[in-house]
Amino acid sequence: MPEVSYIVLLVFAVVLTSLGVAGLGLSWVDWHRQRRSVDHDPHPVMTPSPAALAAVGTNRDSERKETRLARRLIAGDLKPAQYHQRMADLAAQDGRGHPLVGPPDCGGWLA
C-alpha cells in the first residue's frame, strides 16, 4: 500500500509542476503581447533642452581636440610629456567651462 501513496504523490507533483509551467508560459505570452502592442512606445521621443545641445556640441569639440592630440602622439609628432601637458590643459579648460558640481554635504553617516 505504501507504493500507491508514493505514486499518488508523484502524480500530484507532476500535475502541480505542469500547471505552474503552463501558468508561467501564459503570463509570458501576455507580457510579450503587451510589449509589442502598437500603443506601447518603448522609446518616447524627447526634445533636448538648448543647454543640453550646447553641452553636447562643446563635448564634441573637446573630443575632436583629444583625438587630434592622440593621432599626433601615435604619429610621433608629440612627445608623451607634451601630450600629457596638452591633455591637462584641455581638462582644465573643460573644467572652467563646465565645472563639476557635487551634492551638498548634509552631514551624512560618513561625516
Backbone torsions as a table, in degrees:
resi	resn	phi	psi	omega
1	MET	NA	-30.5	179.3
2	PRO	-62.9	-28.7	179.2
3	GLU	-65.4	-33.2	-179.9
4	VAL	-66.5	-40.6	-179.7
5	SER	-67.7	-35.7	175.9
6	TYR	-66.2	-39.2	178.9
7	ILE	-66.0	-43.5	179.1
8	VAL	-63.0	-43.3	178.6
9	LEU	-63.0	-40.8	178.4
10	LEU	-65.0	-44.5	178.7
11	VAL	-62.5	-43.3	178.9
12	PHE	-60.7	-43.2	179.7
13	ALA	-64.9	-41.1	179.6
14	VAL	-65.4	-43.8	180.0
15	VAL	-64.3	-44.5	-179.6
16	LEU	-63.0	-42.5	178.1
17	THR	-64.3	-41.9	179.4
18	SER	-63.0	-41.9	178.6
19	LEU	-65.1	-39.3	177.8
20	GLY	-64.4	-43.9	178.9
21	VAL	-65.2	-41.8	178.9
22	ALA	-63.7	-41.1	179.0
23	GLY	-64.2	-42.0	177.6
24	LEU	-65.0	-39.9	179.5
25	GLY	-63.1	-43.1	180.0
26	LEU	-67.9	-38.4	179.0
27	SER	-68.2	-34.2	177.3
28	TRP	-66.0	-41.5	179.3
29	VAL	-62.3	-43.7	179.7
30	ASP	-63.4	-43.6	178.7
31	TRP	-62.0	-42.4	-179.1
32	HIS	-64.4	-39.6	178.5
33	ARG	-64.6	-41.0	-180.0
34	GLN	-64.2	-38.1	179.1
35	ARG	-68.1	-29.9	-177.3
36	ARG	-94.1	2.0	-177.3
37	SER	-66.5	155.4	-176.8
38	VAL	-69.1	-32.9	-176.3
39	ASP	-72.3	-24.4	-176.4
40	HIS	-89.1	116.4	178.0
41	ASP	-107.1	107.8	-177.2
42	PRO	-70.2	-19.1	-178.4
43	HIS	-125.7	83.2	179.9
44	PRO	-66.1	147.4	-179.4
45	VAL	-82.4	124.5	178.8
46	MET	-122.1	138.7	178.5
47	THR	-93.7	122.1	-179.5
48	PRO	-71.1	152.8	179.3
49	SER	-74.3	157.6	177.8
50	PRO	-59.5	-34.6	179.3
51	ALA	-65.9	-38.6	179.0
52	ALA	-66.2	-40.8	178.4
53	LEU	-63.7	-39.6	179.2
54	ALA	-66.2	-39.3	179.9
55	ALA	-65.4	-39.2	179.2
56	VAL	-65.6	-41.4	178.6
57	GLY	-62.1	-42.0	178.3
58	THR	-65.6	-40.1	179.8
59	ASN	-62.8	-41.4	178.7
60	ARG	-63.0	-38.1	177.8
61	ASP	-60.9	-45.2	179.4
62	SER	-64.0	-40.5	179.4
63	GLU	-63.8	-37.6	178.1
64	ARG	-63.2	-42.4	179.6
65	LYS	-64.1	-42.1	178.9
66	GLU	-64.4	-39.4	178.9
67	THR	-63.7	-42.8	178.6
68	ARG	-62.9	-41.1	178.4
69	LEU	-63.8	-41.5	179.4
70	ALA	-63.9	-41.0	178.4
71	ARG	-62.7	-42.0	179.8
72	ARG	-66.1	-36.1	177.6
73	LEU	-65.0	-45.7	-179.4
74	ILE	-65.0	-38.0	-179.5
75	ALA	-73.5	-13.8	179.7
76	GLY	92.4	5.3	178.9
77	ASP	-75.2	-22.4	179.4
78	LEU	-120.6	140.9	172.5
79	LYS	-80.7	154.7	180.0
80	PRO	-54.8	-38.4	179.8
81	ALA	-65.1	-40.0	177.7
82	GLN	-65.2	-40.4	178.9
83	TYR	-61.3	-46.4	-179.6
84	HIS	-62.5	-41.5	-179.7
85	GLN	-64.7	-44.2	-179.0
86	ARG	-69.1	-34.7	175.3
87	MET	-66.6	-37.4	176.7
88	ALA	-64.9	-38.9	177.1
89	ASP	-63.6	-42.3	177.7
90	LEU	-63.1	-40.9	179.5
91	ALA	-65.3	-41.0	178.7
92	ALA	-65.2	-41.3	178.0
93	GLN	-63.0	-42.2	178.7
94	ASP	-66.3	-37.0	178.3
95	GLY	-65.9	-35.1	176.4
96	ARG	-70.2	-39.3	-178.2
97	GLY	-76.5	-33.9	-178.2
98	HIS	-135.3	78.5	-178.1
99	PRO	-65.9	145.5	178.9
100	LEU	-85.4	120.9	-178.3
101	VAL	-109.1	123.7	179.4
102	GLY	-97.4	168.5	178.4
103	PRO	-69.4	153.6	179.6
104	PRO	-68.5	152.1	178.3
105	ASP	-81.7	115.1	-177.0
106	CYS	-101.0	14.6	-179.3
107	GLY	65.0	46.3	-177.7
108	GLY	-70.6	-164.6	-174.5
109	TRP	-69.6	-16.2	177.7
110	LEU	-86.1	-14.0	-176.3
111	ALA	-70.7	NA	NA
